[in-house]
Amino acid sequence: MWQRIKDNPQHEVLGLLHIGTGIFLVNHDNYFRWPPGDFLLFANDDWVGFWFMLVGLAYLLWVLLGAKDIRWNRAILVLSTMTMGALATYQLLHWVALGTDIMPWMSNAAVTAFIILLARGSDADGGDH
């Protein structure tokens, strides 16, 4: 198990990051404040946090189960990129719309860029994931 984690540390870190983000979003029911209306209710719903936790769990399971399935790896990386990209974009829109709103959109954009670089570095033959 430890060797699998050592072989794929980026996936482990991203998995834990997604789970942590999901827990944060579940525990902060009014984290998002813009735009008013139904989309705000959706964005602050616990299911958004659970989605982050599910993506993080998929990362961890991929590593712990042997990190062999390239298609599963790519699917997780795509879902992760879309999830973190959507979060970073939504946080950026908060900053634009509300002015001095405190949203960590830059760090989440950097995480999204890291995921994209990790996906580009994934080997199709199952080597360097």
MODELLER restraints for C-alpha pairs under 7 A, 6 or more apart:
rsr = mdl.restraints
at = mdl.atoms
rsr.add(forms.Gaussian(group=physical.xy_distance, feature=features.Distance(at['CA:1:A'], at['CA:64:A']), mean=6.37, stdev=0.5))
rsr.add(forms.Gaussian(group=physical.xy_distance, feature=features.Distance(at['CA:4:A'], at['CA:63:A']), mean=6.14, stdev=0.5))
rsr.add(forms.Gaussian(group=physical.xy_distance, feature=features.Distance(at['CA:4:A'], at['CA:64:A']), mean=6.47, stdev=0.5))
rsr.add(forms.Gaussian(group=physical.xy_distance, feature=features.Distance(at['CA:4:A'], at['CA:66:A']), mean=6.61, stdev=0.5))
rsr.add(forms.Gaussian(group=physical.xy_distance, feature=features.Distance(at['CA:5:A'], at['CA:12:A']), mean=6.74, stdev=0.5))
rsr.add(forms.Gaussian(group=physical.xy_distance, feature=features.Distance(at['CA:5:A'], at['CA:63:A']), mean=6.56, stdev=0.5))
rsr.add(forms.Gaussian(group=physical.xy_distance, feature=features.Distance(at['CA:8:A'], at['CA:63:A']), mean=6.74, stdev=0.5))
rsr.add(forms.Gaussian(group=physical.xy_distance, feature=features.Distance(at['CA:8:A'], at['CA:129:A']), mean=6.88, stdev=0.5))
rsr.add(forms.Gaussian(group=physical.xy_distance, feature=features.Distance(at['CA:11:A'], at['CA:59:A']), mean=5.87, stdev=0.5))
rsr.add(forms.Gaussian(group=physical.xy_distance, feature=features.Distance(at['CA:12:A'], at['CA:59:A']), mean=6.61, stdev=0.5))
rsr.add(forms.Gaussian(group=physical.xy_distance, feature=features.Distance(at['CA:12:A'], at['CA:60:A']), mean=5.81, stdev=0.5))
rsr.add(forms.Gaussian(group=physical.xy_distance, feature=features.Distance(at['CA:14:A'], at['CA:56:A']), mean=6.83, stdev=0.5))
rsr.add(forms.Gaussian(group=physical.xy_distance, feature=features.Distance(at['CA:15:A'], at['CA:56:A']), mean=3.76, stdev=0.5))
rsr.add(forms.Gaussian(group=physical.xy_distance, feature=features.Distance(at['CA:15:A'], at['CA:57:A']), mean=6.18, stdev=0.5))
rsr.add(forms.Gaussian(group=physical.xy_distance, feature=features.Distance(at['CA:15:A'], at['CA:59:A']), mean=4.94, stdev=0.5))
rsr.add(forms.Gaussian(group=physical.xy_distance, feature=features.Distance(at['CA:15:A'], at['CA:60:A']), mean=5.64, stdev=0.5))
rsr.add(forms.Gaussian(group=physical.xy_distance, feature=features.Distance(at['CA:16:A'], at['CA:56:A']), mean=6.04, stdev=0.5))
rsr.add(forms.Gaussian(group=physical.xy_distance, feature=features.Distance(at['CA:18:A'], at['CA:52:A']), mean=5.25, stdev=0.5))
rsr.add(forms.Gaussian(group=physical.xy_distance, feature=features.Distance(at['CA:18:A'], at['CA:53:A']), mean=5.77, stdev=0.5))
rsr.add(forms.Gaussian(group=physical.xy_distance, feature=features.Distance(at['CA:18:A'], at['CA:55:A']), mean=6.66, stdev=0.5))
rsr.add(forms.Gaussian(group=physical.xy_distance, feature=features.Distance(at['CA:18:A'], at['CA:56:A']), mean=4.68, stdev=0.5))
rsr.add(forms.Gaussian(group=physical.xy_distance, feature=features.Distance(at['CA:19:A'], at['CA:52:A']), mean=6.03, stdev=0.5))
rsr.add(forms.Gaussian(group=physical.xy_distance, feature=features.Distance(at['CA:19:A'], at['CA:53:A']), mean=4.15, stdev=0.5))
rsr.add(forms.Gaussian(group=physical.xy_distance, feature=features.Distance(at['CA:19:A'], at['CA:56:A']), mean=5.05, stdev=0.5))
rsr.add(forms.Gaussian(group=physical.xy_distance, feature=features.Distance(at['CA:21:A'], at['CA:52:A']), mean=6.66, stdev=0.5))
rsr.add(forms.Gaussian(group=physical.xy_distance, feature=features.Distance(at['CA:22:A'], at['CA:49:A']), mean=3.86, stdev=0.5))
rsr.add(forms.Gaussian(group=physical.xy_distance, feature=features.Distance(at['CA:22:A'], at['CA:50:A']), mean=5.80, stdev=0.5))
rsr.add(forms.Gaussian(group=physical.xy_distance, feature=features.Distance(at['CA:22:A'], at['CA:52:A']), mean=4.70, stdev=0.5))
rsr.add(forms.Gaussian(group=physical.xy_distance, feature=features.Distance(at['CA:22:A'], at['CA:53:A']), mean=4.98, stdev=0.5))
rsr.add(forms.Gaussian(group=physical.xy_distance, feature=features.Distance(at['CA:23:A'], at['CA:49:A']), mean=6.22, stdev=0.5))
rsr.add(forms.Gaussian(group=physical.xy_distance, feature=features.Distance(at['CA:25:A'], at['CA:46:A']), mean=7.00, stdev=0.5))
rsr.add(forms.Gaussian(group=physical.xy_distance, feature=features.Distance(at['CA:25:A'], at['CA:49:A']), mean=4.93, stdev=0.5))
rsr.add(forms.Gaussian(group=physical.xy_distance, feature=features.Distance(at['CA:26:A'], at['CA:46:A']), mean=4.88, stdev=0.5))
rsr.add(forms.Gaussian(group=physical.xy_distance, feature=features.Distance(at['CA:26:A'], at['CA:49:A']), mean=5.05, stdev=0.5))
rsr.add(forms.Gaussian(group=physical.xy_distance, feature=features.Distance(at['CA:29:A'], at['CA:44:A']), mean=5.49, stdev=0.5))
rsr.add(forms.Gaussian(group=physical.xy_distance, feature=features.Distance(at['CA:29:A'], at['CA:45:A']), mean=6.91, stdev=0.5))
rsr.add(forms.Gaussian(group=physical.xy_distance, feature=features.Distance(at['CA:30:A'], at['CA:44:A']), mean=5.95, stdev=0.5))
rsr.add(forms.Gaussian(group=physical.xy_distance, feature=features.Distance(at['CA:31:A'], at['CA:44:A']), mean=6.59, stdev=0.5))
rsr.add(forms.Gaussian(group=physical.xy_distance, feature=features.Distance(at['CA:32:A'], at['CA:40:A']), mean=6.83, stdev=0.5))
rsr.add(forms.Gaussian(group=physical.xy_distance, feature=features.Distance(at['CA:32:A'], at['CA:43:A']), mean=6.84, stdev=0.5))
rsr.add(forms.Gaussian(group=physical.xy_distance, feature=features.Distance(at['CA:32:A'], at['CA:44:A']), mean=6.20, stdev=0.5))
rsr.add(forms.Gaussian(group=physical.xy_distance, feature=features.Distance(at['CA:33:A'], at['CA:40:A']), mean=6.84, stdev=0.5))
rsr.add(forms.Gaussian(group=physical.xy_distance, feature=features.Distance(at['CA:34:A'], at['CA:40:A']), mean=6.25, stdev=0.5))
rsr.add(forms.Gaussian(group=physical.xy_distance, feature=features.Distance(at['CA:34:A'], at['CA:94:A']), mean=6.31, stdev=0.5))
rsr.add(forms.Gaussian(group=physical.xy_distance, feature=features.Distance(at['CA:55:A'], at['CA:76:A']), mean=6.88, stdev=0.5))
rsr.add(forms.Gaussian(group=physical.xy_distance, feature=features.Distance(at['CA:55:A'], at['CA:80:A']), mean=6.50, stdev=0.5))
rsr.add(forms.Gaussian(group=physical.xy_distance, feature=features.Distance(at['CA:58:A'], at['CA:76:A']), mean=6.83, stdev=0.5))
rsr.add(forms.Gaussian(group=physical.xy_distance, feature=features.Distance(at['CA:59:A'], at['CA:76:A']), mean=6.72, stdev=0.5))
rsr.add(forms.Gaussian(group=physical.xy_distance, feature=features.Distance(at['CA:68:A'], at['CA:126:A']), mean=6.23, stdev=0.5))
rsr.add(forms.Gaussian(group=physical.xy_distance, feature=features.Distance(at['CA:70:A'], at['CA:124:A']), mean=6.73, stdev=0.5))
rsr.add(forms.Gaussian(group=physical.xy_distance, feature=features.Distance(at['CA:70:A'], at['CA:126:A']), mean=6.10, stdev=0.5))
rsr.add(forms.Gaussian(group=physical.xy_distance, feature=features.Distance(at['CA:74:A'], at['CA:119:A']), mean=6.96, stdev=0.5))
rsr.add(forms.Gaussian(group=physical.xy_distance, feature=features.Distance(at['CA:77:A'], at['CA:115:A']), mean=6.68, stdev=0.5))
rsr.add(forms.Gaussian(group=physical.xy_distance, feature=features.Distance(at['CA:77:A'], at['CA:119:A']), mean=6.21, stdev=0.5))
rsr.add(forms.Gaussian(group=physical.xy_distance, feature=features.Distance(at['CA:81:A'], at['CA:112:A']), mean=5.62, stdev=0.5))
rsr.add(forms.Gaussian(group=physical.xy_distance, feature=features.Distance(at['CA:81:A'], at['CA:115:A']), mean=6.17, stdev=0.5))
rsr.add(forms.Gaussian(group=physical.xy_distance, feature=features.Distance(at['CA:81:A'], at['CA:116:A']), mean=6.72, stdev=0.5))
rsr.add(forms.Gaussian(group=physical.xy_distance, feature=features.Distance(at['CA:84:A'], at['CA:108:A']), mean=6.43, stdev=0.5))
rsr.add(forms.Gaussian(group=physical.xy_distance, feature=features.Distance(at['CA:84:A'], at['CA:112:A']), mean=5.64, stdev=0.5))
rsr.add(forms.Gaussian(group=physical.xy_distance, feature=features.Distance(at['CA:85:A'], at['CA:109:A']), mean=6.54, stdev=0.5))
rsr.add(forms.Gaussian(group=physical.xy_distance, feature=features.Distance(at['CA:85:A'], at['CA:112:A']), mean=5.77, stdev=0.5))
rsr.add(forms.Gaussian(group=physical.xy_distance, feature=features.Distance(at['CA:88:A'], at['CA:105:A']), mean=4.61, stdev=0.5))
rsr.add(forms.Gaussian(group=physical.xy_distance, feature=features.Distance(at['CA:88:A'], at['CA:108:A']), mean=5.20, stdev=0.5))
rsr.add(forms.Gaussian(group=physical.xy_distance, feature=features.Distance(at['CA:88:A'], at['CA:109:A']), mean=5.36, stdev=0.5))
rsr.add(forms.Gaussian(group=physical.xy_distance, feature=features.Distance(at['CA:91:A'], at['CA:103:A']), mean=5.56, stdev=0.5))
rsr.add(forms.Gaussian(group=physical.xy_distance, feature=features.Distance(at['CA:91:A'], at['CA:104:A']), mean=6.90, stdev=0.5))
rsr.add(forms.Gaussian(group=physical.xy_distance, feature=features.Distance(at['CA:91:A'], at['CA:105:A']), mean=5.10, stdev=0.5))
rsr.add(forms.Gaussian(group=physical.xy_distance, feature=features.Distance(at['CA:92:A'], at['CA:105:A']), mean=5.44, stdev=0.5))
rsr.add(forms.Gaussian(group=physical.xy_distance, feature=features.Distance(at['CA:94:A'], at['CA:101:A']), mean=6.57, stdev=0.5))
rsr.add(forms.Gaussian(group=physical.xy_distance, feature=features.Distance(at['CA:95:A'], at['CA:101:A']), mean=5.20, stdev=0.5))
rsr.add(forms.Gaussian(group=physical.xy_distance, feature=features.Distance(at['CA:95:A'], at['CA:103:A']), mean=6.77, stdev=0.5))
rsr.add(forms.Gaussian(group=physical.xy_distance, feature=features.Distance(at['CA:121:A'], at['CA:129:A']), mean=6.89, stdev=0.5))
rsr.add(forms.Gaussian(group=physical.xy_distance, feature=features.Distance(at['CA:122:A'], at['CA:128:A']), mean=5.94, stdev=0.5))
rsr.add(forms.Gaussian(group=physical.xy_distance, feature=features.Distance(at['CA:122:A'], at['CA:129:A']), mean=4.52, stdev=0.5))
rsr.add(forms.Gaussian(group=physical.xy_distance, feature=features.Distance(at['CA:123:A'], at['CA:129:A']), mean=5.98, stdev=0.5))
